[in-house]
Amino acid sequence: MNGNVTYYYGHALTGQGIKHLYKEMMDEAELVYILQGAPTFKGSELLKELGYFYVKQGFAVEWYKHALLEDIVEAVYVQGCNRLFVWSSGWGIEPVFLGTKHRVMSFYDCLEEIQLERVGEQLATAMTERESWREKCISKLNNAKKIHDDWEVVTQSCMNWQALNDQVENLKTDVFQSIVLNKTGVRTHRLLGTLTPRGTENTVDSITKNVSRRLMIKGKPGTGKSSLMKGLADEANARGLDAQIIWCGLDSNSVDMVIIPELNFCIFDSTEPHIFDPQDGRLGDEIFDIGKHCAISQEAEVQIEDIRAKYKEAMQDAMGYSKRYAEAEYTIRRLLDNCVSSSLWREKTAPLFERLTK
């Protein structure tokens, strides 16, 4: 019987820089394969092969997608045996527990020096361009986040916070009832989505495909969505329940979803840029409306319209830069792929699959 695949983004382009959660996932995993090497399309294909290897054995596998290149996988996490395979170039990941849970494989020796010398200048140019477009993209996202912060200040001044607190306390009673488990609740971390060259994208449908009860928060920016979800995660852990935090792809400090696996429950921000509504025939889908506690005045609405236009413009600029960033990334991988020795690659990767069967 085959397993299944759940998709996440491996990293996100945020207003604070590029965010990934691989170090947290390394803590979560029981065994980590750190695959070191230059960024190539062949590395992604290897990770896909590893993912399919476990799916065919009946495991649930998580694939971590690249923010820029649509079909690229940069890591695979195998649930059940808790194994993480991550292509570490670019993330500053180093092994800590050598000889125990961390295993390192280097693929740099699969590159042919003669081929590298032939494309060296092209590669250097593409690397420089990639860095330039990355910086411009992140700068625009930082600007967009600051504009979004201004938006939040306006809406926060219009909130009835006591009414929201009462609603959240009622939600906690509804979700947790009298449940207390005699164990320590575990917290894990994932990303919801990111800006891509195609616009903002997320994997909500994949992440929540097996969750029975989904609460979709409706509310304006700055009205407490992230805070209430953090509070629910804290409450779950205090009761001995596990909680998975799914982080925002624009503001790296903001939470967009919380999953409580033992209750088969999740709650997530379903406002722009990831609008979701209850699906027909999916009985566990509900709206959790906190927008009713925010009474926007006419003056505030005028301010918001101006802010919204500036925010949209900043995000469009960031997306434009992300396209150029992606083009440079594609060029680098194409050039390096042509420098990989196929025979050395086969020799290097074959024992990996052999070890996994033992």
C-alpha positions in Angstrom: 0.0 0.0 0.0 1.4 3.4 -1.0 1.7 6.3 1.4 0.9 9.9 0.5 2.6 13.3 -0.1 1.9 16.6 1.7 3.4 19.7 0.2 5.0 22.6 2.0 7.3 25.5 1.0 10.8 24.9 2.2 11.6 28.6 2.5 9.8 31.8 2.3 10.7 35.3 1.0 9.6 37.5 3.9 9.9 41.1 4.8 12.6 40.2 7.3 14.6 38.1 4.8 14.6 34.5 3.7 13.1 32.2 6.3 13.4 28.5 6.6 12.7 26.0 9.4 15.2 23.3 8.6 17.1 23.7 11.9 13.8 23.2 13.8 13.0 20.2 11.6 16.4 18.7 12.3 15.6 18.9 16.0 12.3 17.1 15.2 13.8 14.3 13.1 15.3 11.2 14.5 17.7 10.8 11.6 18.9 13.7 9.3 20.7 13.3 6.0 22.5 16.5 5.2 23.2 16.6 1.5 25.9 19.0 0.7 26.5 20.3 -2.8 26.1 23.0 -5.3 22.5 23.9 -6.2 21.4 21.7 -9.1 18.3 20.2 -10.7 19.8 16.8 -10.1 19.7 17.4 -6.4 16.0 18.0 -6.6 15.5 14.9 -8.6 17.4 12.9 -6.0 15.1 14.2 -3.3 12.0 13.3 -5.3 13.4 9.8 -5.8 13.9 9.5 -2.0 10.4 10.7 -1.4 8.9 8.2 -3.8 11.1 5.5 -2.3 9.3 6.0 1.1 5.8 6.6 -0.4 6.0 3.2 -2.1 6.8 1.7 1.3 3.6 3.2 2.7 5.0 6.2 4.5 3.5 9.7 4.7 6.1 12.0 3.1 6.4 15.8 3.2 7.9 17.5 0.2 9.4 21.0 0.7 9.1 23.1 -2.4 11.4 25.8 -3.6 10.0 29.4 -3.4 11.2 30.4 -6.9 11.3 27.3 -9.0 8.0 25.6 -9.2 9.0 22.0 -9.7 12.1 22.0 -7.4 12.1 20.0 -4.1 14.7 21.1 -1.6 13.9 18.7 1.3 11.9 15.6 2.2 10.6 14.6 5.6 9.4 11.1 6.2 6.7 10.8 8.9 6.6 7.5 10.8 10.4 7.0 10.8 11.1 10.7 11.2 13.8 11.0 8.7 14.8 14.3 7.1 16.7 14.6 3.8 17.7 18.2 3.1 19.9 19.8 0.4 21.8 22.1 2.6 23.4 24.5 0.2 22.2 28.1 0.9 20.8 27.4 4.4 23.9 27.4 6.6 23.0 24.0 7.9 25.9 22.1 9.6 25.9 18.7 11.4 25.9 18.8 15.2 25.4 15.2 16.1 27.9 13.4 13.9 28.0 9.7 14.6 24.4 9.6 15.9 21.5 11.3 14.2 23.3 13.5 11.6 24.7 12.0 8.5 26.5 14.0 5.8 26.9 13.3 2.1 28.9 15.7 0.0 28.2 15.9 -3.8 30.9 18.5 -4.6 33.2 15.8 -5.8 30.7 14.9 -8.5 31.5 18.2 -10.3 34.0 18.0 -13.1 36.7 20.7 -12.8 37.2 21.1 -16.6 33.5 21.8 -17.1 33.4 24.2 -14.2 36.3 26.2 -15.7 34.4 26.4 -19.0 31.3 28.0 -17.4 33.1 29.8 -14.5 32.5 33.3 -15.8 28.9 32.7 -16.7 28.4 31.1 -13.3 30.0 34.1 -11.5 27.8 36.5 -13.4 24.6 34.6 -12.6 25.6 34.3 -8.9 26.1 38.1 -8.8 22.8 38.7 -10.5 21.0 36.3 -8.2 22.4 38.2 -5.1 21.3 41.5 -6.5 17.8 40.5 -7.4 17.4 38.7 -4.1 18.4 41.9 -2.2 16.0 44.0 -4.3 13.1 41.5 -3.7 13.6 41.3 0.0 13.9 45.1 0.2 10.6 45.5 -1.5 9.0 42.9 0.8 10.4 44.8 3.8 8.8 47.9 2.5 5.5 46.0 2.0 5.6 44.7 5.5 6.1 48.3 6.9 3.1 49.4 4.9 1.1 46.5 6.2 2.2 47.5 9.7 0.6 50.9 9.1 -2.6 49.2 8.0 -2.6 47.2 11.2 -2.3 50.4 13.3 -5.4 51.8 11.7 -7.6 48.7 12.3 -6.3 48.1 15.8 -7.7 51.5 16.8 -11.1 50.3 15.7 -11.2 47.0 17.6 -13.3 45.9 20.5 -10.6 43.8 22.2 -12.8 42.6 25.1 -15.4 41.2 22.7 -12.6 39.4 20.9 -11.1 38.0 24.1 -14.5 36.7 25.1 -14.9 35.0 21.7 -11.5 33.4 22.0 -12.2 32.0 25.5 -15.4 30.5 24.2 -13.4 28.9 21.4 -10.9 27.4 23.8 -13.7 25.8 25.8 -15.3 24.4 22.6 -12.0 23.0 21.3 -10.3 21.7 24.4 -13.3 21.0 26.7 -11.8 19.2 29.7 -8.9 17.4 27.9 -5.6 17.1 29.7 -3.1 14.5 28.7 -0.4 13.0 30.9 2.5 13.9 28.7 4.4 16.9 27.4 2.9 18.6 24.4 5.3 18.7 21.4 5.6 21.8 19.2 6.7 21.6 15.5 7.0 24.2 12.8 6.2 24.6 9.1 5.6 27.4 6.6 2.3 28.2 5.0 3.4 29.8 1.8 5.5 32.5 0.2 5.8 35.1 -2.6 6.7 33.4 -5.8 7.3 34.7 -9.4 3.7 33.7 -10.0 2.3 35.7 -7.0 1.7 34.6 -3.4 1.1 30.9 -3.1 0.3 28.5 -0.3 -0.2 24.8 0.3 -3.3 25.0 2.6 -5.3 22.4 0.7 -2.5 19.9 0.9 -1.6 20.6 4.6 -5.2 20.3 5.7 -6.4 17.5 3.4 -6.8 15.0 6.3 -7.9 17.5 9.0 -11.5 16.8 10.1 -12.3 20.3 11.6 -11.0 23.4 9.9 -11.8 26.9 11.4 -11.2 29.7 8.9 -10.6 33.1 10.5 -12.1 36.1 8.9 -10.8 39.5 10.1 -8.9 42.6 9.1 -5.1 43.0 9.3 -3.9 43.7 12.8 -7.0 42.4 14.6 -5.3 39.6 16.6 -5.5 36.6 14.2 -1.8 35.5 14.8 -2.0 36.2 18.6 -5.1 34.1 19.1 -3.5 31.2 17.2 -0.4 31.4 19.2 -2.6 31.4 22.3 -4.4 28.2 21.1 -1.0 26.5 20.5 0.1 27.5 24.0 -3.1 26.1 25.5 -2.8 22.9 23.6 0.8 22.3 24.8 -0.2 23.2 28.4 -2.8 20.4 28.2 -0.3 17.9 26.9 -1.4 18.1 23.3 0.9 18.5 20.4 0.7 21.7 18.2 2.1 22.5 14.8 2.8 26.2 14.1 2.5 27.2 10.4 4.2 30.5 9.9 3.4 33.4 7.6 5.2 33.8 4.4 5.5 37.6 4.6 6.0 38.4 8.2 8.3 35.8 9.7 7.1 36.5 13.2 3.4 36.0 12.4 1.4 32.7 12.6 -1.0 31.8 9.8 -2.2 28.4 11.0 -2.2 26.1 14.0 -2.8 22.4 13.8 -3.6 20.2 16.8 -3.2 16.7 15.4 -4.7 14.8 18.3 -7.9 16.7 18.0 -7.9 16.5 14.2 -8.3 20.3 14.3 -6.8 23.3 12.6 -7.4 27.0 12.6 -6.0 29.4 10.0 -6.1 32.9 8.6 -8.3 32.8 5.5 -8.0 36.4 4.5 -5.9 37.8 1.7 -3.6 36.7 0.2 -5.0 33.2 1.1 -8.8 33.4 1.1 -10.6 30.2 1.9 -14.3 29.4 2.6 -16.0 26.3 3.7 -16.1 23.6 1.1 -19.4 22.1 0.0 -19.7 18.7 1.6 -16.9 19.2 4.1 -18.8 19.1 7.3 -16.0 20.2 9.6 -15.4 23.5 7.9 -16.5 26.6 9.8 -16.0 30.4 9.7 -14.5 32.0 12.8 -15.4 35.7 12.3 -13.5 38.2 14.3 -14.1 41.0 11.8 -17.4 41.8 13.5 -15.4 43.3 16.4 -13.7 45.9 14.2 -15.9 48.9 13.4 -14.1 50.8 10.7 -14.9 54.5 10.7 -15.2 56.5 7.4 -12.0 58.3 8.2 -10.2 55.0 8.8 -11.5 53.5 5.6 -10.0 56.4 3.6 -6.6 55.8 5.3 -6.9 52.1 4.6 -7.7 52.6 0.9 -4.5 54.7 0.5 -2.4 52.1 2.4 -3.9 49.2 0.5 -2.9 50.8 -2.9 0.7 51.3 -1.6 0.9 47.8 -0.3 -0.3 46.3 -3.6 2.3 48.3 -5.5 5.1 47.2 -3.2 4.1 43.5 -3.5 3.9 43.8 -7.3 7.4 45.3 -7.4 8.6 42.4 -5.1 7.1 39.9 -7.4 8.8 41.4 -10.4 12.2 41.2 -8.7 11.4 37.6 -7.7 11.0 36.7 -11.4 14.5 38.0 -12.1 15.8 36.3 -9.0 14.2 33.0 -10.3 15.8 33.4 -13.7 19.2 33.8 -12.2 18.6 30.7 -9.9 17.5 28.7 -13.0 20.7 29.7 -14.9 22.9 28.7 -12.0 21.3 25.3 -11.7 21.4 24.7 -15.5 25.1 25.6 -15.7 26.0 23.4 -12.7 23.9 20.5 -13.9 26.1 20.4 -17.0 29.2 20.1 -14.8 27.9 17.0 -12.9 29.6 13.7 -13.8 26.7 11.2 -14.3 28.9 8.2 -13.5 30.2 9.8 -10.2 26.6 10.8 -9.4 25.3 7.2 -9.8 28.2 5.9 -7.7 27.4 8.4 -4.9 23.7 8.0 -4.8 23.3 4.2 -5.2 24.6 3.3 -1.7 22.2 5.8 -0.2 19.2 3.8 -1.3 20.9 0.6 -0.4 21.5 1.8 3.2 17.8 2.9 3.5 16.6 -0.7 2.8 18.6 -2.1 5.7 
